[in-house]
Amino acid sequence: MTDYLICGGLLVTSGGTVPNAGILVTRGKIAAPGAPGPGGLYPGFCCSMGRPGRRPVSPDPGSSGTSKNCCVGDQCSRECVEIDASGLMISPGFIDLHVHGGNGCDIMDGTAAAIKEIASYHAMGGTTSFLATAAPAPKDRLQKLLTALSGLSMKFTGGAQLLGIHMEGPYINPLRAGAINPAHLRKVSTSEMADFILAGEGTLKMVTVAPELPGSSELIKMLVGEGIIVSAGHSEADYETAVASFKNGVTHAIHLFNASAPLHHREPGLVGAVLAERDITAEIIADGRHLHPAMLKMLYSIKGNRGLTLATDAVSAAGRPDGDYLFNGRRIIMEKGQVTLPEGPMAGSSLTMVKAVKNMVGMAGIPLHEAVRMASLNPARLLGRENYKGALAPGMDADIVLLDSSFNVRLTMVCGEIVYSNLRIPQKKKAGK
């Protein structure tokens, strides 16, 4: 496996951007400057801090594009490829918890070829890992899909890493189905869900339910007991029902405001409950269509930088020309990047994670590092993987994205492998020479 030394540029950290003093990537992990390998790492040490005796870092991060300006410098004798990040921002990889498809392929295809195509497409938008989101379908089809996806999870895709599966339904409210095919919705069944969990073989990570449906309380408790995240969505729940579901184990809400009963000052409903409860995270689709920019600002002011996760809800049309496509057995239309059902309601998006980050900075006016947190560390924490993903620190998976000042992705690295790049990457050489 190739080792890399990333020099120059600015690191996007949880506290802001700082000059990059050198990031050594070895065995798929971020290593401390000059460390012999992952065994010599310890938590909390950031590469930008350097260590005693290191070479001085140029005050201009744009000029520190060679190994002689990096804190590892001559102290590293590893054979590695040096990546010049001069003038670029170095961000943790983005984690998308809501992906239905991309570049003409759908998660419901359930094939290795489809997953690789989707993973490769989203990697170009800065996504380094994702949950494959399964839409409602007949039981036998869902079981086969879960089994197929479980065999592909955590495998090398040539793009973003498939972390597991997110089931959006089938236990959601038909009155708030949105673009989901109502023909595939049904009554809550814990026995059916037990079969789905078995088919997923440990890779089912999240299930979205409508908390007001009969039997949902038992379902939520069952899922939580299996270590599965329960998110609320596609719901008509009133405030009291929503709060009760939080006590039962719901910790997240998908595409807040969309496909749920609207917020009302005397009937706050699910949306109001999510806004009022500090510990409930909210997924938002920051494409400027699902939520008005003013709503993005409001959500940030209420939930802060820890309470929001960015996601795409991307469908097969993402990355493709305008035209007709299919989602969940229904015809959808993409026109000028907006995806809708023929009758008008929105049907997922063509968004990428890097565009979501850019929109939060440009539309909501929040600092870059906080928008990046919503796309990386926050979803990692929701998944319980914050010790491996979501930040640039020693011992973490080397999921790294290089961005230019216009938020164009220049390079995407997944677990130490470059899966997308339009930079010139030199041949292997000695670090420090």
C-alpha angles and dihedrals in degrees: 000000000000119000119216136203113203111201133185130005130082127299116224104220132171089264099045138281122322133177112274111242091186137299118218114202114196131166090355094303136101107251130202114255107286094354115151093231146306091305090066096052130105130192124263098028112122122205091228090064093067121192138257114297097020122143114268115263119235111252088228107069089196090065097050097085100127132069094248088071094049127097091237092052116136090349090079116075095178121123102244144151115249116222116200108217095173111154092009135108117238110213135178110257117269122249116210114197095184117054123147097169149302145208093028096311130108130209087229088066084076096198130129089236092055093047092049091050092049092045092050093048095050092046087064087060093053098265111142098173137013148171115245104232115217118205121213116285139151113303097250092051092049092049092051090047093050091049092049094047092047089059091053098044117114091006123126107269101174086246138038116355117253104229097180145289135310115197111206097199147289083179100061132119114275089212088063100035094126108181092345111113105252090205089075098050120103147164119296112270122181091190091055090047089051088058090049091051090050092049091050092057094211097319098099100105105164138021125190116213138170104242094210096063116107110263095020094117091059091044093051092050090048093051093046089051088056091052093251121143113241117209127186123227147127085048145149092192118148121227096265093050091048093051090048089053090054089055089051092054112279106142104166143040125209126226092351114224092013120101093000134097109283122256114263126183093232097032106038094174123178093327093053092046092052091049092048097046111076096199096054113092121215128213114217132189103219100194096118090246106069089046130022113240089247088059090052089055092047093049091050092050091051104036099029126206093308100051101058133072123192119223137166106217081205119183132198092279091066110112094014132102121271113281145089123323139161131251123177090342093307130111114250129185128215117202122169089345096306117118120207143156113258089257092056113260116126117262109198120295147266091229126136124209094243090054089050090054091047091050093051089054095042102034102031096032095226125148117272095241091055093050089049090051090056089055098043124014097032095055090041090056092047088055092045091242099113090120090062108027143027103054143057103247136122115281094024123119109271094247101151136163126195115208132185123221091271091055094252112151109239099174137006121197122189119193090337096312121112105231098169133019142153092181125102105255114197126221120271113289141162113281109239095027 
